[in-house]
Amino acid sequence: RVQGNRLHLAIPRTALNLPIDTTRTALDFKWLDHATRPGDPMDVYVSGDAAPEGRFRYCYQAK
């Protein structure tokens, strides 16, 4: 859902192969946009955008 300038995503744990019987989770991710060759991470350097830039990543932790 979108709330103001924020995007909220709900992804089922099964879609990420995460155990259902625990709430403890650590997930690292990047946001890619406008990639012309999906599945090719090097394509982002030529076309498209990535956030955060370079080798940085977003981290989500649930304890």
C-alpha positions as CSV (number, residue, x, y, z in Angstrom):
1,R,0.0,0.0,0.0
2,V,1.1,3.6,-0.5
3,Q,0.8,6.0,2.4
4,G,2.0,9.5,1.7
5,N,5.5,9.2,0.3
6,R,6.0,5.6,1.7
7,L,5.5,2.3,0.1
8,H,4.6,-0.7,2.3
9,L,5.2,-4.2,0.9
10,A,3.8,-7.5,2.3
11,I,5.7,-10.5,1.1
12,P,4.6,-14.0,2.3
13,R,7.4,-15.8,4.2
14,T,6.9,-18.8,1.9
15,A,7.8,-16.7,-1.1
16,L,11.3,-16.0,0.4
17,N,11.7,-19.6,1.7
18,L,11.7,-18.4,5.3
19,P,10.5,-20.6,8.2
20,I,6.9,-20.0,9.2
21,D,7.4,-21.1,12.8
22,T,9.7,-18.2,13.8
23,T,9.5,-14.4,13.7
24,R,13.3,-13.9,13.8
25,T,14.4,-12.9,10.3
26,A,17.2,-11.0,8.6
27,L,16.8,-9.9,5.0
28,D,19.2,-7.8,2.9
29,F,17.9,-6.3,-0.4
30,K,18.4,-3.7,-3.1
31,W,15.7,-1.8,-5.1
32,L,16.1,-2.0,-8.9
33,D,14.2,0.1,-11.4
34,H,14.1,0.3,-15.2
35,A,16.5,-2.6,-15.8
36,T,16.5,-3.6,-19.5
37,R,17.7,-7.2,-18.8
38,P,16.0,-8.6,-15.7
39,G,18.2,-11.1,-13.9
40,D,21.5,-9.5,-15.0
41,P,22.8,-7.5,-12.1
42,M,25.5,-5.9,-14.2
43,D,22.8,-4.3,-16.5
44,V,22.0,-1.8,-13.7
45,Y,25.4,-0.2,-14.2
46,V,24.4,0.5,-17.8
47,S,20.7,1.1,-17.6
48,G,18.2,1.5,-14.8
49,D,18.6,2.6,-11.3
50,A,19.5,0.9,-8.0
51,A,19.1,2.0,-4.4
52,P,21.1,2.2,-2.4
53,E,24.0,2.7,-4.8
54,G,27.1,0.4,-5.2
55,R,27.6,-2.4,-2.8
56,F,25.4,-0.9,-0.1
57,R,22.1,-2.7,0.8
58,Y,19.0,-2.2,2.8
59,C,18.7,-4.5,5.9
60,Y,15.5,-5.6,7.5
61,Q,15.6,-7.5,10.8
62,A,12.7,-8.8,12.9
63,K,13.5,-10.2,16.3
